[in-house]
């Protein structure tokens, strides 16, 4: 059943508190895979799947999930309050969801301004690839990972070799003048499916808001990650600009 973007339906709000709640943000191939694997592992859990494309959601019709038409980050910012939160958020969209959620959550007069990730940072990390907004995609893998990777902590599933490190930790440990690394760790929830908690986002946002310096905001698991350079700015009012 599909609902519009806005407060999710009252019956969903009234779910038994003991049921695990998963919000899958993105209804494409990866969103469906996340639902199928998590619902098989946790058949008692409650699922919400969010996508901005009505046609994409129509392909999900018949699944045991609440389907919500809405923009990914805006949905999280509007719906995720203290009274009703999922246990896990599953990013399944081609954006840096944690960063976009912060952009949608921070209220005026503050706003997030993007800053390029320095080239020196890229040189510190494995297989860096720049993105269109100045972000950086990094990965220990220089190959296509198995779709059902179980992310064992000791060895790579594909190569069988010992891990070269933990990528989320490697980003956290970056030391660069004038930049604070803040990492949202994605945890393995099912083979090939990762996610984080609302509390992870809260802690990350608090660090961003408190930092006097620009932030390297990353989301990463053991193997892969994305990093944006951001800073929180104050918007000047139009009257202030006129007086200046």
N, C-alpha and C positions, 0 to 999 in steps of 0.2 A: 504493500500500500504506500502511495506517495503522498507526502505532505509538502506544503509550501515552506519557504524559508521564514522562520519566525519561531516562536516557542513551540517545542515539540509537543506532540499530542498528550493530553492529560493521562491517558492510560499508560503511556510510556513513562511519564513522570512518576506514576504510582507503582512502578514495578517493585517487587519484593527486593528489599535492600540486600538480601543475601546473594542475589544473582549478579554474576560478573557482567559488566557493561563495556562494550567495545564500540567506539565510534570509528568507522572506516571512512576516511576522507578521500574520496575518489572512487568512482564507480566503473572504471575501465577494467582492463585485463588483470591488473595487479590488485584492484579492489575486490574483484570476484575471487581471485586466488586467495586473498586474505580471508574473506568470508568462508570459503569452502574449507580451508584448513583449520581455521579457528573454531568454526561451528562443529566440525568433526571432533576436534579435541575437547571442546566445551559445549556439548549439545544443550546444556541448561542456560547458557549465557544469552543476554539480550544484545542485539546488534542494531545500530543505525548506520546506514550508508548514505553519504552525502555526495552529490555531484551537481554542477551547474547546468548540465546538459540533460534535458528531459528525455531525449532519445536514448542516451546512455542508461539512464535509470530504468527506462522501459525494458531494457534487456535484462534487468535484475528482477523484474516482476515475477512473483511466485516464490522468491526466496523468503526464508523465515527471518525477515529483517524489516525494520522501518526505513523506508526510502524517503529522503529529504532533498528537495530541489533547492539548492543554494550555493553561493560562492564559498569556497573552502575556508579561507581564513576568517571571513566575515561571520560564517556560521559559528566557528569556535568562539570568536570574540563575543557574539551575541548570546549564545546558548550556554556556555560553560561558566556558570556562576557557582557560588558556594553551596547552594541548595541542591543542585543537581549536576553531577559530574560523572563522566565515565571513569572506569578503572584504567582503561588504556585507550590511547589515540593511535590509530594506524595511518600514517601518511602514505597515500597511494596516488599522489598527484605530482606532475612534473614541475613543482615549485619547491622552494625552501619553506616548508609550511611553518616551522617555528618562527622564522624571521618575519614572514608575512602576518602571522598571528600577532606578533609584537607590534608591527606597523598598524594593524587594525585595532589593537587594544589600547595603545598609548593615546591619551586624550590631549586635545589642544589646551594650552598653547604649545605643548611639547610635540615633537614629531621625530621620526627616525630619518636620518639622512644616510644614504649609502656612501661609503668611501672604498676606493679600490684596495684589494688585498695586495700588500707590497710584494714585489718579485722575490725579495729575500725570504719571505714566508714560503712561497712556492718551492724554493730551493731546499727547504727543510723537510718537505713532505713527499711521499711516494706518488709517482705517476700523476703529477698535477696537470689539470686541464682547466683553462680559464672559461668562464661563462659570460653571457651577454651583458650582465649587470656589474661586471667586475668581480663576481664571486669566483671561488676556486673549488673545483671538484677534485677529490683525491681518493686514491685507492691503493691498497697493497697488491691488488690483482691487475695484471696486464693481459688478462684473458676474460672470457665470458664465464661468470660463475655458474655453477649448477643451480637450476631453478629451485631445487629442494634442499639447498645447503642447510645443514643443522648447526653451523657455526661452532664447531668444537673449539675450545679455548687453546688447546695445545698445538693442533696441527691444522693446516689448510685442507679442506675437504677435497679440493680438486687436485692439488699436487702431492698431498700426503706429507709434505715437508713441515718442519716446525715453523710456527708463526714468527714473523719478523718483528712483531710487537702488537700492541693493542692501539688501534688508530685513534679512538676517542681519547685515550690517555696521552698519546703523542701530541695531539692538538692541545689538550689541557696544559701540557708542560712547555708549550712554546714560550720562550722568553724573548721579547722584542721591545725596545724602548718605545714608550708611549702607546702601547696596545695591550689590552687585557683580553686573554682568551677565556671565553665562556662556552661551554659545550653542553648540549642536550644529548645525552646518551640514548641511542636506540638499542633496545634489548630484544633478544630473540624470543618470540612468543610461539612460533610454530616454524617448521622448515620453510625457509625463504620469506618469512614474515617477521617484521620488526615493528616496535612501537615504543612510546614513552607515556608517562603519566601526566595528568594536569599539574601535579606538584612539581615535576621536572620543569615544566614551562614556567610556573610561578617563581621558582628559585632562579632560573635563568633570567627572567625579566627583572627581578629585584637586583641582580648583579649588574645588569645593563643600566638600570636607572641610577644606581649608586655610583657607577664608575665615572671619575672625572676625565678619563681618557676614552678615545675610541675603542671599540670592542671588536675582537675577532669572534663572531658568533658562528659556532659550528653545530651541526647535527651529525653524529657519527656513531657507527657500530664498531665491531672489532676490525672490520676490513675496509669500509667505504665511508666517505663523508663529504659534506659540502660546507663551505665557509663563506660568510659574507663579512665585509668590513662595514661597521655601522657606528654612528654616533647619535646621541639624543640632542636635539636642538630645540630652542625656544623660538616659535614663530613671532615675529614682530607684528603688532596690530597695524592696520591701515592708518590709524590716527598717529601712531608713533612714527610711521614712515613719512607722513605729511609734515610733522613737526621737524623731522630731521632734514 
